[in-house]
Each structure stands twice: as C-alpha cells, then as structure tokens.
Amino acid sequence: MISYQDWQAERLAALTAEDGWLNLTDRVEIATGPQRVGRGADNDMVLSVGPDHLGVLTATAQTACLHVSGQDLPFTAQGGNPMLRVAGLLLELHTVEGQPALRVRDLSLPRDVALASYPFDPAWVVTARWEALATPQAQLVDQKGAGATEVTLTHRAHFTHDGQEVTLLATHWKSSKPMFVIRDATAGGQTYAASRFLIGEPAGDVITLDFNRAHNPPCAFTDFAICPLPPRENRLSFAIRAGELKPV
C-alpha cells in the first residue's frame, strides 16, 4: 500500500485531470442511429458547451464515431471508456445497463479543487477478516443519478468497532481491488450525504480498511455522474471521523 501522502497526491491528480470530474458539463443518452450533436437547439443531442453544430455521432454500447466536416473520428479507449478529443471538448462514451450516453467535458474550464479531510488517525486503519462467499450472490444496488443496477457479491469484510460486530459488503471492484460504498453518522453533516468510497487492500484472509482514505464519490462534484449508493449493511450507525469531508 502506498503512503497516505502519496495516496492523497494521486487522488488530487486524478480528480483534476482532463478526464476527471471537475469539468464534466453534460451526460446525454444516445438514441439509435446517427445523431446530430451540438449546442444549437436544432440538434438531436443538445449540449451546453462547444460549437452549435459539432458533428454527427453514431454509437453502440461499445463504440462511437463522430463525423465532422467529411471526416470520421473514432472514439478510442486507453485503459478506460472510449473517448474523443475535438473542438476543445473531451467526449466519452459511457454505457449503463446497455444504454450508451455521451459524457462531455469542457477542457477550457478550471479544474481546481480543495480537498479537506479529517486529520489522519491511525486508529482508523482497520485490519478486518476477509471472507469469500461460498457462492457468488447477485444483489441490486441503488444508484444516484440512475436506477438500480445488479452487482455480484463475492466477498465481505468483518471487524469489531466499540464491541459492535460490523460486516461490510464489497459491491464493486476498482483496479482489481474491492470497493466498499459506505455511509456513517457523519453523512450530511461533516461528510457527503450520499456515501463515501473506500478501497480495501486484501492479503489472504485479511483485508486492510484504511478509513483515512474514504473519499467522496464523483456525484459529490458533478450532477452528471452516476454513483452507487450503500447497501443496507454498509450504512453504519456510528461516526467515522476519518477520510474526506464533503466538498465546499
């Protein structure tokens, strides 16, 4: 596990990157067939930024191409969703439950943010028991900005806090590491009301949960993101005074 300081630096760099969450201006679902795209009201897909008539977009759930001035400009994936840089915009193909959508980022917008956190507390670096489920289980997870989605549960983490047994479900995985969507008694006051994300570090039958690295989901920074909400098991009655505070 990298140091807490290096983690904070990587977190800030990802958030303020060109494909981060601070310059996202639109998310528009893509209908079947060629779609005229641009800022003008006469387009099939009306954007809030960019030229009045950007081009004609053809997309599936996996691929997209923008026809501009006689040229076909394909979206290309480089470790993430297919993207295209054009006319000062970064376009991204984002598909949820088989429905493709166009995410639009304005590259001219400032991407400055001040991330505030509780002071680092070593007591919130928790070693938990890491249990693989005997059989993977399907579960519906509610989302902010979209309907419920189905995930597959394969593991859960167990630890004790102030004599209380706690079980957290790993509902998602990021870079091959389990992600926990949590909410605790600080939510809506000191921390973001909907949730925070926490990436675990498993090693055999134990997992390190460093709650100092609990961080805000994309929905805390933009209305155009879709974020999972915590399952019942991950809604904690006690306060976790560690990790990121809500954005101001």
C-alpha positions, 0 to 999 in steps of 0.5 A, spaced: 500 500 500 502 506 498 503 512 503 497 516 505 501 522 502 502 519 496 495 516 496 492 523 497 497 526 491 494 521 486 487 522 488 488 530 487 491 528 480 486 524 478 480 528 480 483 534 476 485 531 470 482 532 463 478 526 464 476 527 471 470 530 474 471 537 475 469 539 468 464 534 466 458 539 463 453 534 460 451 526 460 446 525 454 443 518 452 444 516 445 438 514 441 439 509 435 442 511 429 446 517 427 445 523 431 446 530 430 450 533 436 451 540 438 449 546 442 444 549 437 437 547 439 436 544 432 440 538 434 438 531 436 443 531 442 443 538 445 449 540 449 451 546 453 458 547 451 462 547 444 460 549 437 452 549 435 453 544 430 459 539 432 458 533 428 454 527 427 455 521 432 453 514 431 454 509 437 453 502 440 454 500 447 461 499 445 463 504 440 462 511 437 464 515 431 463 522 430 463 525 423 465 532 422 466 536 416 467 529 411 471 526 416 470 520 421 473 520 428 473 514 432 472 514 439 478 510 442 479 507 449 486 507 453 485 503 459 478 506 460 471 508 456 472 510 449 473 517 448 474 523 443 478 529 443 475 535 438 473 542 438 476 543 445 471 538 448 473 531 451 467 526 449 466 519 452 462 514 451 459 511 457 454 505 457 449 503 463 445 497 463 446 497 455 444 504 454 450 508 451 450 516 453 455 521 451 459 524 457 462 531 455 467 535 458 469 542 457 477 542 457 477 550 457 474 550 464 478 550 471 479 544 474 481 546 481 479 543 487 480 543 495 480 537 498 479 537 506 479 531 510 479 529 517 486 529 520 489 522 519 488 517 525 491 511 525 486 508 529 482 508 523 486 503 519 482 497 520 485 490 519 478 486 518 477 478 516 476 477 509 471 472 507 469 469 500 462 467 499 461 460 498 457 462 492 457 468 488 450 472 490 447 477 485 444 483 489 441 490 486 444 496 488 441 503 488 444 508 484 444 516 484 443 519 478 440 512 475 436 506 477 438 500 480 443 496 477 445 488 479 452 487 482 455 480 484 457 479 491 463 475 492 466 477 498 465 481 505 469 484 510 468 483 518 471 487 524 469 489 531 468 497 532 466 499 540 464 491 541 459 492 535 460 486 530 460 490 523 460 486 516 461 490 510 459 488 503 464 489 497 459 491 491 464 493 486 471 492 484 476 498 482 483 496 479 482 489 481 481 491 488 474 491 492 470 497 493 466 498 499 460 504 498 459 506 505 455 511 509 456 513 517 453 518 522 457 523 519 453 523 512 450 530 511 453 533 516 461 533 516 461 528 510 457 527 503 450 525 504 450 520 499 456 515 501 463 515 501 468 510 497 473 506 500 478 501 497 480 495 501 487 492 500 486 484 501 492 479 503 489 472 504 484 472 509 485 479 511 483 485 508 486 492 510 480 498 511 484 504 511 478 509 513 483 515 512 482 514 505 474 514 504 473 519 499 467 522 496 464 519 490 464 523 483 456 525 484 459 529 490 462 534 484 458 533 478 450 532 477 452 528 471 455 522 474 452 516 476 454 513 483 452 507 487 449 508 493 450 503 500 447 497 501 443 496 507 449 493 511 454 498 509 450 504 512 453 504 519 450 507 525 456 510 528 461 516 526 467 515 522 471 521 523 476 519 518 477 520 510 474 526 506 469 531 508 464 533 503 466 538 498 465 546 499 
